[in-house]
Amino acid sequence: MSLFMYNIDELKDSLLSELKEIAENLGVTNFKKLSKQDLIYKILDQQAVTPEDKLPKKYKKAPAAAEAQPDAEAAPAPAPVAEAPAAEAPLSLFEAKAEAAAAPERPARTARPARAERTPAAALPEARESARPETREPRESRMQPREFQPRESRVPREPQQRETPTREPREQREPNQPRENANAAREPRENTPREPRENTPREPRENNSNNRENNPNWQNRRDQNQNPSQNRAQQTNANNNNNYREFDGVIANEGVLELMQDGYGFLRSAHYHYLASPDDIYVSPSQIKLFGLKTGDTVKGTVRAPKEGEKYFALLKVDSVNGRTTEEIRDRIPFQHLTPLFPEERLKLTTRSSQYSTRIMDLFAPIGKGQRGLIVAQPKTGKTVLLKEIANAITENHPEVYLMILLIDERPEEVTDMARSVKAEVIASTFDEQAERHVKISSIVLDKAKRMVECGHDVVILLDSITRLARAYNTVVPSSGKILSGGVDANALHKPKRFFGAARNVENGGSLTIIATALIETGSKMDEVIFEEFKGTGNMELQLDRKLANKRVYPAIDVPASGTRREDLLMDRDELSRVWILRKFMSDMNSVEAMEFLKDRMKGTKDNDEFLISMNS
């Protein structure tokens, strides 16, 4: 009884899991970590040296099939004869040569392990079908047909390279035929002339195994002998790739542009206070030149995910810049060339009758769009609470205004409280951060406000405090060699003044309002020098009194010492005349008496108009 043994092509057509199962049945050791190619050669070597009686049962063949065909590998991919009955004679030698010449040339046959017996390749299809092992399931398709050479005699001898005509693979194989049919089909084969075959050069199969590495077509042949299941898997993967959705241009985001020295820029995220972060979006130099973008521009557009080797998201398309289209901002006037004017449009701060702080400010220190206001306060006088009330009043009465609250060198808990209680953008740098962070944040906020004013927006910045901002600039500025009293460098206050001086009402639309707090009487000579430098730069001043705060009288506003320049542009004539009369009446009062008088008279009135009418009577 002969054996059915696997050849190299059948093993290559098998999956890795099937190869491991075959190796386990053969008793191959240490095969789990081998690659597919090494495992194939390991199986071939193992089944070549394993005796016949020790092979697994799945290698055994049926008795009828074993006698009809000693070598089961000789018919892995036979082709059907063109619908000829089983009684017809097989192809002659010359017909086989002609058919082999008509078929395309194929690369040389690779090495295979030695076999005990071989079956002539020219046997009839019925003989091949009878020799088919019962335990072997039929393969519906083959990537490459087998090539064999017929032998001169029926005597078994050493395995040699054989070659057969290229035939189409059989899709379905019939059950084993009786042995008599197989013998009848083999008898005419013995009478075919074989003399021309004797001149065909042959090489031993063991020498052919060394030619695999030297044959340049081996790689191509290996690529051609692909498993159909692998082809189906590749086709499935290709179909899955077609279902992948392209996300370029789907993600929309915005940020504030910061230009680098090399010409490109990044859109900084407000969640990270406009500092470098993982959410940054790369903007190419061509986009910056095309749209005329500047540092501080708020750019909104679609982005794409970073490709391989990239770190940041990239801007694909610009939808808007500072709330305007790209055509509208292309010819904008730079901020330094805009014409500044006195504030003419008033910001109403009164919200409800019990909010005395904003009602008093509306009467005695009104704020207009483009105001440059300074809140002069001692420590613990309620300046942060006053800023919070101003912010809430602006967001409620003037939703068209873009409000930003800048907290420099502030306590972390106050930053959290401000962010939760005010419907505005809060940008903060706490006291535990370095001075460079204070300076960078204030610079990007100012640039953003300038770009929005260039596009015609009304912007309000509430700064707490300008004294601490000046301290930060004094720390980071290069030494000029000229030191003022209190340790202030002569050049340290230039940039804080430029920040505070940016507040202005712009002709033909747009305004930047800055309300900043300044600390006095802190015991620091530096704070006194900073306040003296900013004292005459503002056009509105609101002073807070420590005496009122100590008596727990809030708001602790020193009404006689507070006021606004050119308030006649913000108030109508009737209201202005009534306020002047009220000021004359309170001129002899100190800050405590004036505040108590106003609170008593305002308590029963609904708004300021009703309060002024009641003062007439």
Sequence and secondary structure as in RCSB ss.txt:
>XXXX:A:sequence
MSLFMYNIDELKDSLLSELKEIAENLGVTNFKKLSKQDLIYKILDQQAVTPEDKLPKKYKKAPAAAEAQPDAEAA
PAPAPVAEAPAAEAPLSLFEAKAEAAAAPERPARTARPARAERTPAAALPEARESARPETREPRESRMQPREFQP
RESRVPREPQQRETPTREPREQREPNQPRENANAAREPRENTPREPRENTPREPRENNSNNRENNPNWQNRRDQN
QNPSQNRAQQTNANNNNNYREFDGVIANEGVLELMQDGYGFLRSAHYHYLASPDDIYVSPSQIKLFGLKTGDTVK
GTVRAPKEGEKYFALLKVDSVNGRTTEEIRDRIPFQHLTPLFPEERLKLTTRSSQYSTRIMDLFAPIGKGQRGLI
VAQPKTGKTVLLKEIANAITENHPEVYLMILLIDERPEEVTDMARSVKAEVIASTFDEQAERHVKISSIVLDKAK
RMVECGHDVVILLDSITRLARAYNTVVPSSGKILSGGVDANALHKPKRFFGAARNVENGGSLTIIATALIETGSK
MDEVIFEEFKGTGNMELQLDRKLANKRVYPAIDVPASGTRREDLLMDRDELSRVWILRKFMSDMNSVEAMEFLKD
RMKGTKDNDEFLISMNS
>XXXX:A:secstr
  B    HHHHHHS HHHHHHHHHHHT SS TTS HHHHHHHHHHHHHHS GGGS GGGB  HHHHHH S GGG 
SS    SS  TTS    HHHHHHHHHHS            S    TTS HHHHHHTS TTS   S  SS      
 SSSS  S B          S       HHHHHHHHHHHHTS  GGGGGS   BHHHHTTHHHH TTHHHHHHHS
  HHHHHHHHHHHHHHHT    TTTEEEEEEEEE TTS EEEE GGGTTSS TT EEE HHHHHHHT  TT EEE
EEEE   TT  SEEEEEEEEETTB HHHHTT   GGGS EE   SEE    STT HHHHHHHHHS EETT EEEE
EE TTSSHHHHHHHHHHHHHHH TTSEEEEEEEEE HHHHHHHHHH SSEEEEEETTS HHHHHHHHHHHHHHHH
HHHHTT EEEEEEE HHHHHHHHHHHS   S B TTS BTTTTHHHHHHHHT EEETTS EEEEEEEEE SSS H
HHHHHHHHHTTT SEEEEB HHHHHTT SS B TTT EETTGGGTS HHHHHHHHHHHHHHTTS HHHHHHHHHH
HHTT SSHHHHHHHHH 
